Every structure is written in C-alpha cells, then in structure tokens.
Amino acid sequence: HIPVDLAGIYASGLLAGGNTFNYQPATESLVSKRDRWKSLADKYAISLPAVALAFAFLPPAVRFIAIGLRSPDQVDTTIDLLETQVPLLLPNSGHLSSCIWRDAIGLGLLTDCDISPFLL
C-alpha cells in the first residue's frame, strides 16, 4: 500500500453539523445529502462526525487524518469520536445486509465502488 494522509474529512464543517462546504455556504443539495447521512447515522445510534471519521479510516492505506480543531473542547470531542465504534450492524439485527455502508449504498449516498473494496 502507498500511505495516504487525509484532510478535510468534515467537508469544511458540513459533516460536523455546520452549513459550509469547501469554505463556502453549502448548496441545498449538499445540505440535503448531509441530512440523509445524519438520518442514517441516527438509525445506527451514532453521530455523523463519528461516521465521517470511520469512513475516512476504512481504506487500509490511510495513515493519518488531519482535522482542523479550534479549541480544547473540540480536541476532547474528537478523541471521544475516535474511540467510538461505528457499528457495522443495526442494533439487534445481526445481519450484515444491515451494514451502515451497505445502507448508504441503498440510499444512494455511496456507490458499491466507493466501499466494496474495504468490506471484503
């Protein structure tokens, strides 16, 4: 693997609860997609930022993730997020067909090509 370092995993705030993307006001389409991701995260009883972090770390080649933090509280929150396990399965389901990433594909939030190499 070639090591990869990532930055901007919260899409300049959109995936952390803000309304900016690429340091500009987010379009309605992007806010709608973010809201669909949030609904999916809620279904799995996890925060959207935790899902964003977990997705960023899925590829084995990812070595580091740089996150812009502005305060000690944000550092503490990020540490908590990193310690959060994103459940692959819906609570009480036990079926891989309920995998959060597969559900995202079913909702049109990801394509199979985006995720399938990491689920093998």
Phi and psi restraints in degrees (value plus and minus 20) as a CYANA .aco file:
   2 ILE   PHI    -109.7   -69.7
   2 ILE   PSI     103.6   143.6
   3 PRO   PHI     -82.7   -42.7
   3 PRO   PSI     120.2   160.2
   4 VAL   PHI    -145.3  -105.3
   4 VAL   PSI     115.8   155.8
   5 ASP   PHI    -132.1   -92.1
   5 ASP   PSI     114.3   154.3
   6 LEU   PHI    -133.2   -93.2
   6 LEU   PSI     132.2   172.2
   7 ALA   PHI    -164.2  -124.2
   7 ALA   PSI     140.2   180.2
   8 GLY   PHI      54.4    94.4
   8 GLY   PSI       8.3    48.3
   9 ILE   PHI     -90.0   -50.0
   9 ILE   PSI     -36.2     3.8
  10 TYR   PHI    -114.3   -74.3
  10 TYR   PSI      -9.1    30.9
  11 ALA   PHI      34.9    74.9
  11 ALA   PSI      28.5    68.5
  12 SER   PHI      31.5    71.5
  12 SER   PSI      14.7    54.7
  13 GLY   PHI      97.7   137.7
  13 GLY   PSI     -43.5    -3.5
  14 LEU   PHI     -79.1   -39.1
  14 LEU   PSI     -62.0   -22.0
  15 LEU   PHI    -106.3   -66.3
  15 LEU   PSI     -18.8    21.2
  16 ALA   PHI    -128.9   -88.9
  16 ALA   PSI      -8.6    31.4
  17 GLY   PHI      84.4   124.4
  17 GLY   PSI     -21.9    18.1
  18 GLY   PHI    -108.6   -68.6
  18 GLY   PSI    -194.6  -154.6
  19 ASN   PHI    -143.8  -103.8
  19 ASN   PSI       8.1    48.1
  20 THR   PHI    -137.3   -97.3
  20 THR   PSI     129.8   169.8
  21 PHE   PHI    -159.5  -119.5
  21 PHE   PSI     108.8   148.8
  22 ASN   PHI      35.3    75.3
  22 ASN   PSI      16.9    56.9
  23 TYR   PHI      43.3    83.3
  23 TYR   PSI       2.7    42.7
  24 GLN   PHI    -147.7  -107.7
  24 GLN   PSI     140.9   180.9
  25 PRO   PHI     -77.2   -37.2
  25 PRO   PSI     113.8   153.8
  26 ALA   PHI     -90.9   -50.9
  26 ALA   PSI     124.3   164.3
  27 THR   PHI     -91.8   -51.8
  27 THR   PSI     141.4   181.4
  28 GLU   PHI     -78.8   -38.8
  28 GLU   PSI     -57.4   -17.4
  29 SER   PHI     -81.9   -41.9
  29 SER   PSI     -64.5   -24.5
  30 LEU   PHI     -88.0   -48.0
  30 LEU   PSI     -59.2   -19.2
  31 VAL   PHI     -84.5   -44.5
  31 VAL   PSI     -59.4   -19.4
  32 SER   PHI     -83.2   -43.2
  32 SER   PSI     -63.4   -23.4
  33 LYS   PHI     -85.2   -45.2
  33 LYS   PSI     -61.3   -21.3
  34 ARG   PHI     -79.9   -39.9
  34 ARG   PSI     -62.3   -22.3
  35 ASP   PHI     -85.6   -45.6
  35 ASP   PSI     -54.2   -14.2
  36 ARG   PHI     -88.1   -48.1
  36 ARG   PSI     -59.3   -19.3
  37 TRP   PHI     -82.9   -42.9
  37 TRP   PSI     -61.1   -21.1
  38 LYS   PHI     -83.3   -43.3
  38 LYS   PSI     -62.0   -22.0
  39 SER   PHI     -80.6   -40.6
  39 SER   PSI     -60.4   -20.4
  40 LEU   PHI     -85.6   -45.6
  40 LEU   PSI     -63.9   -23.9
  41 ALA   PHI     -79.9   -39.9
  41 ALA   PSI     -62.9   -22.9
  42 ASP   PHI     -80.6   -40.6
  42 ASP   PSI     -58.1   -18.1
  43 LYS   PHI     -79.7   -39.7
  43 LYS   PSI     -53.7   -13.7
  44 TYR   PHI    -114.9   -74.9
  44 TYR   PSI     -13.7    26.3
  45 ALA   PHI      39.4    79.4
  45 ALA   PSI      26.4    66.4
  46 ILE   PHI    -161.7  -121.7
  46 ILE   PSI     135.3   175.3
  47 SER   PHI     -99.3   -59.3
  47 SER   PSI     134.0   174.0
  48 LEU   PHI     -81.1   -41.1
  48 LEU   PSI     -62.9   -22.9
  49 PRO   PHI     -79.6   -39.6
  49 PRO   PSI     -55.2   -15.2
  50 ALA   PHI     -86.5   -46.5
  50 ALA   PSI     -57.6   -17.6
  51 VAL   PHI     -85.5   -45.5
  51 VAL   PSI     -62.9   -22.9
  52 ALA   PHI     -80.5   -40.5
  52 ALA   PSI     -63.5   -23.5
  53 LEU   PHI     -83.5   -43.5
  53 LEU   PSI     -64.9   -24.9
  54 ALA   PHI     -82.8   -42.8
  54 ALA   PSI     -60.9   -20.9
  55 PHE   PHI     -84.2   -44.2
  55 PHE   PSI     -61.2   -21.2
  56 ALA   PHI     -82.5   -42.5
  56 ALA   PSI     -53.1   -13.1
  57 PHE   PHI    -109.1   -69.1
  57 PHE   PSI     -20.9    19.1
  58 LEU   PHI     -80.4   -40.4
  58 LEU   PSI     -68.6   -28.6
  59 PRO   PHI     -85.5   -45.5
  59 PRO   PSI     110.0   150.0
  60 PRO   PHI     -80.1   -40.1
  60 PRO   PSI     -42.8    -2.8
  61 ALA   PHI     -94.7   -54.7
  61 ALA   PSI     -35.8     4.2
  62 VAL   PHI     -89.8   -49.8
  62 VAL   PSI     102.4   142.4
  63 ARG   PHI    -121.8   -81.8
  63 ARG   PSI     -66.4   -26.4
  64 PHE   PHI    -157.5  -117.5
  64 PHE   PSI     133.5   173.5
  65 ILE   PHI    -148.1  -108.1
  65 ILE   PSI     107.7   147.7
  66 ALA   PHI    -119.0   -79.0
  66 ALA   PSI     107.2   147.2
  67 ILE   PHI    -145.1  -105.1
  67 ILE   PSI     108.3   148.3
  68 GLY   PHI     -97.4   -57.4
  68 GLY   PSI      96.2   136.2
  69 LEU   PHI    -141.2  -101.2
  69 LEU   PSI     122.5   162.5
  70 ARG   PHI    -129.5   -89.5
  70 ARG   PSI     -31.1     8.9
  71 SER   PHI    -171.5  -131.5
  71 SER   PSI     142.2   182.2
  72 PRO   PHI     -78.8   -38.8
  72 PRO   PSI     -54.4   -14.4
  73 ASP   PHI     -82.0   -42.0
  73 ASP   PSI     -59.7   -19.7
  74 GLN   PHI     -87.4   -47.4
  74 GLN   PSI     -54.2   -14.2
  75 VAL   PHI     -83.7   -43.7
  75 VAL   PSI     -67.8   -27.8
  76 ASP   PHI     -81.2   -41.2
  76 ASP   PSI     -63.0   -23.0
  77 THR   PHI     -82.4   -42.4
  77 THR   PSI     -62.1   -22.1
  78 THR   PHI     -85.7   -45.7
  78 THR   PSI     -59.6   -19.6
  79 ILE   PHI     -80.8   -40.8
  79 ILE   PSI     -63.1   -23.1
  80 ASP   PHI     -81.4   -41.4
  80 ASP   PSI     -61.6   -21.6
  81 LEU   PHI     -83.7   -43.7
  81 LEU   PSI     -60.8   -20.8
  82 LEU   PHI     -85.4   -45.4
  82 LEU   PSI     -46.6    -6.6
  83 GLU   PHI    -107.6   -67.6
  83 GLU   PSI     -26.9    13.1
  84 THR   PHI    -101.0   -61.0
  84 THR   PSI     111.7   151.7
  85 GLN   PHI    -108.5   -68.5
  85 GLN   PSI     105.6   145.6
  86 VAL   PHI    -101.4   -61.4
  86 VAL   PSI      96.0   136.0
  87 PRO   PHI     -88.3   -48.3
  87 PRO   PSI     110.0   150.0
  88 LEU   PHI     -90.8   -50.8
  88 LEU   PSI     -48.4    -8.4
  89 LEU   PHI    -133.6   -93.6
  89 LEU   PSI     131.4   171.4
  90 LEU   PHI     -81.0   -41.0
  90 LEU   PSI     124.0   164.0
  91 PRO   PHI     -74.1   -34.1
  91 PRO   PSI     112.2   152.2
  92 ASN   PHI      48.4    88.4
  92 ASN   PSI      -8.4    31.6
  93 SER   PHI    -115.0   -75.0
  93 SER   PSI     -67.2   -27.2
  94 GLY   PHI      50.5    90.5
  94 GLY   PSI     -11.1    28.9
  95 HIS   PHI    -131.8   -91.8
  95 HIS   PSI     107.5   147.5
  96 LEU   PHI     -82.3   -42.3
  96 LEU   PSI     -42.9    -2.9
  97 SER   PHI     -82.5   -42.5
  97 SER   PSI     -36.4     3.6
  98 SER   PHI    -114.6   -74.6
  98 SER   PSI      -9.9    30.1
  99 CYS   PHI     -72.3   -32.3
  99 CYS   PSI     115.5   155.5
 100 ILE   PHI     -75.8   -35.8
 100 ILE   PSI     -58.0   -18.0
 101 TRP   PHI     -91.7   -51.7
 101 TRP   PSI     -58.2   -18.2
 102 ARG   PHI     -87.8   -47.8
 102 ARG   PSI     -57.7   -17.7
 103 ASP   PHI     -81.9   -41.9
 103 ASP   PSI     -58.0   -18.0
 104 ALA   PHI     -83.4   -43.4
 104 ALA   PSI     -58.0   -18.0
 105 ILE   PHI     -83.3   -43.3
 105 ILE   PSI     -66.3   -26.3
 106 GLY   PHI     -80.6   -40.6
 106 GLY   PSI     -49.8    -9.8
 107 LEU   PHI    -109.2   -69.2
 107 LEU   PSI     -20.5    19.5
 108 GLY   PHI      58.6    98.6
 108 GLY   PSI      -4.7    35.3
 109 LEU   PHI    -104.7   -64.7
 109 LEU   PSI     -45.7    -5.7
 110 LEU   PHI    -155.4  -115.4
 110 LEU   PSI     143.6   183.6
 111 THR   PHI    -127.3   -87.3
 111 THR   PSI     141.8   181.8
 112 ASP   PHI     -79.3   -39.3
 112 ASP   PSI     -53.1   -13.1
 113 CYS   PHI     -87.5   -47.5
 113 CYS   PSI     -48.3    -8.3
 114 ASP   PHI     -86.0   -46.0
 114 ASP   PSI     -53.0   -13.0
 115 ILE   PHI    -143.6  -103.6
 115 ILE   PSI     -48.9    -8.9
 116 SER   PHI     -79.0   -39.0
 116 SER   PSI     -53.5   -13.5
 117 PRO   PHI     -81.1   -41.1
 117 PRO   PSI     -42.1    -2.1
 118 PHE   PHI    -118.0   -78.0
 118 PHE   PSI     -26.4    13.6
 119 LEU   PHI    -119.8   -79.8
 119 LEU   PSI     -21.4    18.6
